[in-house]
Every structure is written in C-alpha cells, then in structure tokens.
Amino acid sequence: MNKLAIYIYLILACLYSKAILFSGEIPKDAKIYIAGHRGLVGSAIVRKLESEGYINMITRSSSELDLRVQQDVNRFFEQTKPEYVFLAAAKVGGIKANIDYPADFIYDNLMVEANIIHAAYLNGVKKLLFLGSSCIYPKECPQPINESYLLTGPLEPTNEFYAIAKIAGIKLCQSYNRQYGTNFISCMPTNLYGPNDNFDLNSSHVLPALIRKFSEAKANGAKNVVIWGTGVPRREFLHVDDLAYAALFLMRNHEGSEIVNIGCGQDISISELVLMIKEIVGYEGEIVFDPSYPDGIYQKRLNIDKILEMGWKPRILLEKGIEETFQWYFENKMSS
C-alpha cells in the first residue's frame, strides 16, 4: 500500500470513528443517572427511557441522597460512575410558593445543580442535560421568546430567585464546557403538566391547581370556584411526556453550549384554560376571578424554531393531555 492510499485510509477511518462518536446513539446498557426521578419531569424521563429499552438507569430518592450536600453527591458519583446524566432535580412551585419561600428556591436549586454538575465533571460523565425553565427570560421581551433574549432585561419579580438559580445552572454548564471541554447541554421547557404533577394548592402551578380546584368543587357541590388573578395572561403548556421525548432527543442530537427552548409553539389565556378544565372535569358551578392576586408575566410563549429544525415536534394536544392528567389525578389523588 503506497503512502497516498495509507493517507486516504487514515482519513476515512477518522471520519468513520467521528460518525460513530456523534451518531446520537446511546447504548442501551449505558449507565444513566436521572436526578429527580420521582418528580414530574424525572419520572417522565424514566418512562421514556424504559420505553426505549434502556436497562441501566440509576436513581436515588431524596431520603437516600440529599443533593444539596456536596460530599454525599461526590461519593455517589464516585461509586456509581454514571455515563449520562439528566439533571431534572429541582425545587419548583407556583407564584405563591415562589413569593413565600424565595430563599429556599434559590439556595436549594443552586446547591443541587452545582453539586451535580461539578461531580459530573470530576467523574468523567460523557454528557449531561440540564433542565432549566422558561422563567429565565426577562419579564418584558418580544414574543415568542427566542433563546437569545436571555439576560437582556429584568426578570419577573414573582419568580426571580428561582430564575436566577436556573440561569446559574446554564452558566455552570457553559463554563465547564469552555474550561474543561465537557459536554453539558441545557434546555428550557415551557410550563409543564402531566402525571406525577404537584397538586398542592399552596405550591402547585396553575394547571394542576385548577384540576384540583374544579375536582374538589364538583365533589363537594360548591357553587363557585375562585380563580387567582384576572384570567387575562396567556401561557404555553407542554405535556411532560413530550418534554421527556425532547430531552432524550437532545441528549442524542444536540452538542454545544447554546440553550434550546422546548414548548408547543402555542399559548392560551388563563380564562380559556379555566373553561377547558371546567368542562373536562364536569363542574357546573360559577367561576369567580380574584384580581387581588398577582397575574405574573402577561404572556410567555417560547420560540421553538431551533428544536423544530433539528427534527423534534410535540405530539400531545393540550385538551387531550389535560383529559389524561385529570384521569391520573382522579385515580391517584381523589380516590386515595
């Protein structure tokens, strides 16, 4: 074999190896750690991985591992050596919870994400996906919200402490990529709902709170249901199973430090959402809006062109998703 032939052979071999490396495939027996596997997002990712045939998932409950304690997290990573990490663990809540417990929201989330990201670097994790939130974007910015709008204006005051923690998580991933050559990516989901959601009226988000309010009002024969705020603001909602689909899609296909929005591309007013849930639940009483409660941001809809161009798209329509979520709530909460 002459020198030219050898040279061509080496080039082709190199290209072939890179094609395999970046093919997007994750071996079915790869060790995958899902942080926050009992939560809304984490449990959906577990379901998605199981449906795809992954057999080596690593999970720990909060009673088994406090992710806020760096020493414990480091020991866990040293012992388990995960190859891939879905960072879905977080302290989350609605407007009331964010207003009442700002220190908890910023401290817990900062500690969890910093500990996991640093441990992932120390232990050679091949790839990590950080789950952020659409609340990272400024209160006043053009709609739909593009990824480039990050850090271009003041945050919404009702959830700024949670948002700051999530922004810090993004910057942690980006800084480790730059300094250490890690492969840590970040995605920003819109408002989520689905099985295993939080239905506590003091700490839940608007959609599960409405499902519970109307369900209990129907069961108790209440004449009316009081809704916080004016009902005017518009929100985008994505079923958590669609997010899990997107999370695995990005883990397979996205490289680099640019953040990626995940949503459905459509929004709905809170008053329209209220009427939809009222009809699905079958409540026949009156609706009373209470404007003494804050509305939060007037509109928040994500621009999802980036992930659409990559080949992903949502599959679950809002009304169908709410019907399934109500059924899950009825079977798992109302009946218990």
GUBAZA-900761 format. One line per field, with one value per residue (C-alpha): residue number from 1; residue in three letters; x, y, z. Coordinates in steps of 0.001 Angstrom, whole numbers, plus 524288, in hexadecimal, padded with zeros to 5 digits. Last residue first. Layout:
N
resi <- c(NUM_...)
resn <- c(ALA_...)
x <- c(X_...)
y <- c(Y_...)
z <- c(Z_...)
# end
This chain:
336
resi <- c(336_335_334_333_332_331_330_329_328_327_326_325_324_323_322_321_320_319_318_317_316_315_314_313_312_311_310_309_308_307_306_305_304_303_302_301_300_299_298_297_296_295_294_293_292_291_290_289_288_287_286_285_284_283_282_281_280_279_278_277_276_275_274_273_272_271_270_269_268_267_266_265_264_263_262_261_260_259_258_257_256_255_254_253_252_251_250_249_248_247_246_245_244_243_242_241_240_239_238_237_236_235_234_233_232_231_230_229_228_227_226_225_224_223_222_221_220_219_218_217_216_215_214_213_212_211_210_209_208_207_206_205_204_203_202_201_200_199_198_197_196_195_194_193_192_191_190_189_188_187_186_185_184_183_182_181_180_179_178_177_176_175_174_173_172_171_170_169_168_167_166_165_164_163_162_161_160_159_158_157_156_155_154_153_152_151_150_149_148_147_146_145_144_143_142_141_140_139_138_137_136_135_134_133_132_131_130_129_128_127_126_125_124_123_122_121_120_119_118_117_116_115_114_113_112_111_110_109_108_107_106_105_104_103_102_101_100_99_98_97_96_95_94_93_92_91_90_89_88_87_86_85_84_83_82_81_80_79_78_77_76_75_74_73_72_71_70_69_68_67_66_65_64_63_62_61_60_59_58_57_56_55_54_53_52_51_50_49_48_47_46_45_44_43_42_41_40_39_38_37_36_35_34_33_32_31_30_29_28_27_26_25_24_23_22_21_20_19_18_17_16_15_14_13_12_11_10_9_8_7_6_5_4_3_2_1)
resn <- c(SER_SER_MET_LYS_ASN_GLU_PHE_TYR_TRP_GLN_PHE_THR_GLU_GLU_ILE_GLY_LYS_GLU_LEU_LEU_ILE_ARG_PRO_LYS_TRP_GLY_MET_GLU_LEU_ILE_LYS_ASP_ILE_ASN_LEU_ARG_LYS_GLN_TYR_ILE_GLY_ASP_PRO_TYR_SER_PRO_ASP_PHE_VAL_ILE_GLU_GLY_GLU_TYR_GLY_VAL_ILE_GLU_LYS_ILE_MET_LEU_VAL_LEU_GLU_SER_ILE_SER_ILE_ASP_GLN_GLY_CYS_GLY_ILE_ASN_VAL_ILE_GLU_SER_GLY_GLU_HIS_ASN_ARG_MET_LEU_PHE_LEU_ALA_ALA_TYR_ALA_LEU_ASP_ASP_VAL_HIS_LEU_PHE_GLU_ARG_ARG_PRO_VAL_GLY_THR_GLY_TRP_ILE_VAL_VAL_ASN_LYS_ALA_GLY_ASN_ALA_LYS_ALA_GLU_SER_PHE_LYS_ARG_ILE_LEU_ALA_PRO_LEU_VAL_HIS_SER_SER_ASN_LEU_ASP_PHE_ASN_ASP_ASN_PRO_GLY_TYR_LEU_ASN_THR_PRO_MET_CYS_SER_ILE_PHE_ASN_THR_GLY_TYR_GLN_ARG_ASN_TYR_SER_GLN_CYS_LEU_LYS_ILE_GLY_ALA_ILE_LYS_ALA_ILE_ALA_TYR_PHE_GLU_ASN_THR_PRO_GLU_LEU_PRO_GLY_THR_LEU_LEU_TYR_SER_GLU_ASN_ILE_PRO_GLN_PRO_CYS_GLU_LYS_PRO_TYR_ILE_CYS_SER_SER_GLY_LEU_PHE_LEU_LEU_LYS_LYS_VAL_GLY_ASN_LEU_TYR_ALA_ALA_HIS_ILE_ILE_ASN_ALA_GLU_VAL_MET_LEU_ASN_ASP_TYR_ILE_PHE_ASP_ALA_PRO_TYR_ASP_ILE_ASN_ALA_LYS_ILE_GLY_GLY_VAL_LYS_ALA_ALA_ALA_LEU_PHE_VAL_TYR_GLU_PRO_LYS_THR_GLN_GLU_PHE_PHE_ARG_ASN_VAL_ASP_GLN_GLN_VAL_ARG_LEU_ASP_LEU_GLU_SER_SER_SER_ARG_THR_ILE_MET_ASN_ILE_TYR_GLY_GLU_SER_GLU_LEU_LYS_ARG_VAL_ILE_ALA_SER_GLY_VAL_LEU_GLY_ARG_HIS_GLY_ALA_ILE_TYR_ILE_LYS_ALA_ASP_LYS_PRO_ILE_GLU_GLY_SER_PHE_LEU_ILE_ALA_LYS_SER_TYR_LEU_CYS_ALA_LEU_ILE_LEU_TYR_ILE_TYR_ILE_ALA_LEU_LYS_ASN_MET)
x <- c(721EB_7173E_7193B_72801_72C2C_72032_71A8D_727EC_72B30_71DFA_72031_72D96_727E8_71D5E_7276B_72FFF_724A3_72103_72F1E_73290_73D61_747A3_751A2_75BEE_76A12_771F4_77D54_775DF_76AF9_77510_779D6_76C8C_76726_76459_75E8A_751E0_750D5_74662_741B0_74C54_74710_73879_73936_72DAB_72439_71E42_715AC_70EC6_701E6_6FD54_6EF9E_6EB00_6E989_6F615_6F7EB_70686_70913_6FFA8_705B5_71346_71029_70974_7151C_71E9B_716FA_7176D_72603_72811_72DE6_73B28_740BB_74E73_74E0E_759E3_76843_77264_7809E_78C97_7993B_7A4BE_7A80B_7A26A_79468_7905D_78F7B_78DD7_78541_77BEC_77C07_777C1_76DEC_766D5_766ED_76132_75671_7537E_752CB_74776_74A8E_74337_744A9_73EE5_736D0_7332B_724F6_71F37_71EA8_72619_72379_71790_70C6E_70384_6F4DC_6E8C6_6F05D_6EA25_6F524_6F98E_6F81E_6FF91_70A00_70C27_70B8A_715E3_71E88_71ED7_720EF_72CA7_73243_731A7_73617_74285_74283_74769_73BEF_73180_73926_736F4_74553_7466C_748AC_74185_740C6_7440F_74F07_75089_75B31_767A3_77529_77FD9_78E10_799E3_7A60A_7B070_7BCC3_7C8A7_7CE18_7CE2B_7C419_7BB0A_7BC16_7B87C_7ACC9_7A736_7A8FE_7A31A_796BE_795D9_797B3_78C4F_7842F_787DC_784A6_77760_773F5_77762_77047_76342_75971_76294_7624F_77059_776DD_77C88_7856B_78A8B_784CA_77E48_786D1_77EBD_7733A_76691_75A72_7580F_76112_7666F_76147_7628B_77004_7728D_77690_7682D_76876_76EF3_77B9E_77DCF_78C64_79060_79D5E_7A66F_7B23D_7B361_7C1DC_7C10E_7C5DC_7BD69_7B0FE_7B443_7B4F8_7A800_7A14C_7A605_7A376_795CF_79171_79791_79225_784A4_783CB_788EC_780DE_773C7_7758B_77935_76D56_76382_756A6_75720_75BCC_751AB_746B8_74AC0_74B98_755A4_7627E_76E18_77685_77B60_77A79_78914_7891A_796A4_79E22_7A9D3_7A6DC_7B251_7AA79_7B421_7BB67_7AEAE_7A86A_7B473_7B461_7A5EA_7A7BA_7B30A_7AB92_79F69_793FF_79163_78CC2_78DBB_785BC_77ABB_77AB2_7787B_78387_78360_78CA3_7878B_78DF8_783D6_7806B_77638_77029_763C5_76C3D_7733F_76643_76091_76CE5_76C60_75E2F_761D7_76C82_7639C_75853_760AF_76490_770B6_776A2_7845B_78398_790BA_79351_79D1B_79D56_7973F_78EB9_79A64_797C1_796D9_79879_7A173_7ABCC_7B5CE_7B232_7B3CC_7C071_7C5C6_7C1EF_7C856_7D4F9_7D4D2_7D264_7DDCC_7E6B8_7E34D_7E5B0_7F345_7F657_7F24A_7FABC_80668_80600_80000)
y <- c(81E4A_81FD1_82E5D_82CFC_8217B_81E24_82BDE_831FE_8285E_82AE0_8397B_837DD_82FE0_83A03_844DE_83E4D_83C90_84AE9_84F4E_84722_83D1C_83B42_84610_84772_84344_84382_84CC8_857B1_85609_85703_86442_86983_86819_87676_8760F_87C17_88414_88E8C_897CB_893FA_891B8_892F4_89724_89492_89FBC_89D54_89235_88B63_884A9_878CA_8737E_86588_85A56_85292_847A8_845D1_8478B_85318_85A5E_8574B_85DAA_86954_86BD9_86A90_874BE_87DDF_87B46_87F6A_8755C_873EB_86D0E_868E9_85BE2_85E2C_85B04_865D0_86235_8680F_8698C_862FD_85882_84BCC_8478C_83AA2_82F56_836CD_8403D_83570_82FA2_83CB8_83F1D_83230_8352F_84295_83C67_83367_83F84_8450B_852DE_85F2B_86D0B_87823_8844B_88E36_8930C_88A2A_8959A_88FB1_88402_87BEE_87A38_86EAC_86FF1_8690E_85E02_85079_84A29_840A9_84AF0_8551D_84B0F_847BA_85605_85A28_84E50_85003_85E9C_85C79_852C7_85D5B_86921_863EF_85D8F_862B3_8664E_85F1F_85264_84B4E_848CC_8412C_83281_830DA_83CEE_84B59_85434_862D4_86538_85D4E_86379_85A1B_85968_851A0_84CB7_84661_8497E_8502D_85488_8634C_8662F_85AC6_85D02_86B53_86829_85E17_86719_87258_86A95_866AB_874E1_87898_86E74_87438_881DF_87D1A_8773B_88415_88C1A_88517_88FAD_89AAD_89723_89908_8A5A5_8A686_8A0BA_8956B_88AE3_890BC_88894_87C53_882B4_885D7_88656_89137_89CC0_89F1F_8A513_89C1C_897BC_88939_87F44_87C28_872F0_868CD_86115_85280_84FBB_8449F_83E2A_836BC_82DE3_82EB1_82ECE_82DAF_83B43_841BA_83AB5_83DE9_84C61_84BF0_84462_84D06_859D2_85589_85145_85C97_86739_86119_85FD0_86D8B_87518_86EB5_86D98_87BF6_88030_87894_8802E_88706_87AF1_8727C_87BED_87D23_86E86_8648C_85DCB_858CB_851CB_8447E_842E3_841D5_836D4_830C2_827B7_81EFE_81CA1_8189E_81246_812E5_81F5B_825F4_82293_826F0_83422_835D9_8329F_83C29_846E7_84675_84CF2_8407C_839C2_82B52_81FFE_82836_83094_82449_81E8B_819FC_8134D_80DE5_80213_7FB8D_80520_7FF25_80B45_809D9_80951_815CA_81CB9_81854_81CAE_829D6_82B63_82846_8328F_83D37_83C2F_8380A_82A8D_82998_8362D_8338C_82957_8226C_81A86_80F47_80AF4_7FD96_80244_80905_81766_81A54_82844_824B1_82DCD_8239F_81A54_824F7_82910_81B44_81ABA_827D7_8234E_81679_81DA8_826DC_81B95_81404_81FEE_821A4_81338_813BA_81FB3_8195B_80D13_80000)
z <- c(8BA3E_8AFF3_8ADDF_8AD20_8A4AD_89C84_89BA2_89987_88EA7_8883C_88944_88305_877CF_87520_87640_86C16_862AA_86403_8624C_85657_85845_84D87_84ED7_8440E_8429F_835FA_838A2_831CF_83BC9_846B1_841E9_83DDE_84B9E_84E68_85BEB_86081_86CF6_86DB2_8785D_88219_88FD0_89207_8A039_8A96E_8AC6E_89EF3_8A436_898E6_89C55_89499_8969C_8989E_88EE3_890BE_886CC_88895_87A00_87925_884AA_87F58_87247_8789D_8816D_8760F_86E78_87A4C_87BC9_86DB4_86473_85E11_8522F_84E0D_8554A_85DD8_85F43_85E11_85B8A_86223_85A8D_8615F_85773_85246_84FE2_849B0_85340_85FE5_85875_8542F_861DE_8677E_85C94_85F03_86D85_86A7A_86256_86DCE_87677_86EB7_86A6C_86E46_86924_87117_86EA1_878F2_8795E_883D7_88D42_89895_8A163_89DB3_8A764_8A4AA_8A68C_8ABB4_8B21E_8B0FB_8B8C1_8AE27_8A377_8AB4D_8AE89_8A03F_89C1E_8A5E0_8A364_894B1_89677_89F46_8957C_88AF0_89301_89915_8A66B_8B387_8BC28_8B454_8B50B_8A817_8A4F4_89847_89847_88B47_88286_881FB_87D5C_87B51_8710D_870ED_86FE6_86BB4_86FC7_86B0E_8722F_8699E_87147_86B56_87880_877DF_86D5B_86FED_87E94_87C81_873E7_87D42_888EC_8813A_87EB0_88CFF_89127_88871_88FA7_89CD9_89808_8934A_8A079_8A6F9_89C99_89E27_8A1E4_89DAE_88F09_88A95_88640_87871_86DEE_8761D_86D23_8611C_857F0_85AB4_853C9_85AC2_85236_8553A_85765_86524_871A4_87D56_87922_87664_880A7_88334_8777E_88015_880F7_87F93_87EEC_875E6_878C9_86FA4_870AB_87F7A_882E6_891AA_89557_88AFE_88F29_89D51_899CA_8928E_89D71_8A897_8A188_89D3C_8AABC_8B230_8A971_8A961_8B818_8BAAA_8B0A4_8B348_8C1F4_8C30F_8BB13_8C378_8C429_8B6EE_8AF98_8B673_8B301_8A4B9_8A251_8A693_8A3CD_8AB9F_8A1C2_89D3D_88E7C_88BB0_881A1_882AB_8798D_87C55_88AB4_8935E_89E66_8A9C0_8A63A_8A270_8AF8D_8B723_8B044_8B312_8C16A_8C2E7_8BBD7_8C463_8BD44_8B5AF_8C1FB_8BE63_8C3A2_8C95F_8BD11_8B4F8_8ACE6_89ED4_89559_8887B_8824B_8799F_86EDF_865DE_85FD2_8680E_87440_8703D_86E03_87AFC_88222_87B3A_87F75_88D8C_88D25_887DB_8917D_89CED_8A174_898E6_89E1A_898FA_88E29_88D3F_880FD_8809B_8726B_86FD7_8649D_85E73_85B94_84D14_8489C_83D53_842C8_846D3_83BCC_83194_8382D_836F1_828A7_825C2_82C16_824C1_817F8_81A8D_81E54_811FA_8097B_80F68_80DE2_7FF9F_7FD78_8043B_7FBC1_80000)
# end
